[in-house]
Amino acid sequence: MSKTITITLSDSIYTTLLEHAESSKQPLDITIEEFIAQHLAVCLARACWRERFENILERVYSRTSQYPSSEIEADITAAAAEVKEMRHARRRAG
């Protein structure tokens, strides 16, 4: 089933869509529908990614809440210093 809508486009967008339709040898309405479908797919993928990311953050926060932030920061600082020292050692050896 399909629905019909009326939209108002600027001259430049209309011209761009028309040129694309002509170059791809498709009717203008099919070209517009494809562009809308592509845009929706991107939006839905971003929303899905954002939801998954927020769920991961929530799990990380729930697992780390038992540790004081000062301890976490100290561990990060120590790990960063360790990596930096390993890089310096590789450069000296190379």
Secondary structure by P-SEA (a helix, b strand, c coil): cbbbbbbbbcaaaaaaaaaaaaaacccaaaaaaaaaaaaaaaaaaaaaaaaaaaaaaaaaaaaaccccaaaaaaaaaaaaaaaaaaaaaaaaac
